[in-house]
Amino acid sequence: MRNIDYYRAVLLGAVMGMSFLSLFYMVNVALDTKEPEPPKSKFEVVDKYKNCDLLRWTDHQLAEYKYFLHCPK
């Protein structure tokens, strides 16, 4: 005797489970996408000195600042 109803129920359960997981994955990926942040500038004008800008430079991965004078010609 063939138990075709059992195989049909198992196949239907597997198809429904995979469909549910695929739908859940697609909704979850769509919710996780975020707008990328614009890169922060590494230079910042902190002061003026005799018609020149005093710039502070930092690499955001390092904990140090370097200062430069930028004078327009």
C-alpha positions, 0 to 999 in steps of 0.5 A: 500500500502506498501512503501517498497522502503522507508524502503529499502532506510532507511535500506541502509542508516543505513547500509552505515552509520554504515559501514562508522563510523566503518571504520572511527573508525578503521582508527582513532584508528590505527593512535592514537597508539603510541610506549610507551616511555621507562621509564626514569631512576630515578637515574643520575650520577651528579659528582665523589667524591673520586672514588665514584659516586654522584647519584641524585635520583628523583621521577618524580612526586615530585619536590625534589632531593635526593643525594647518594654516590655510591662507588664500592667495 
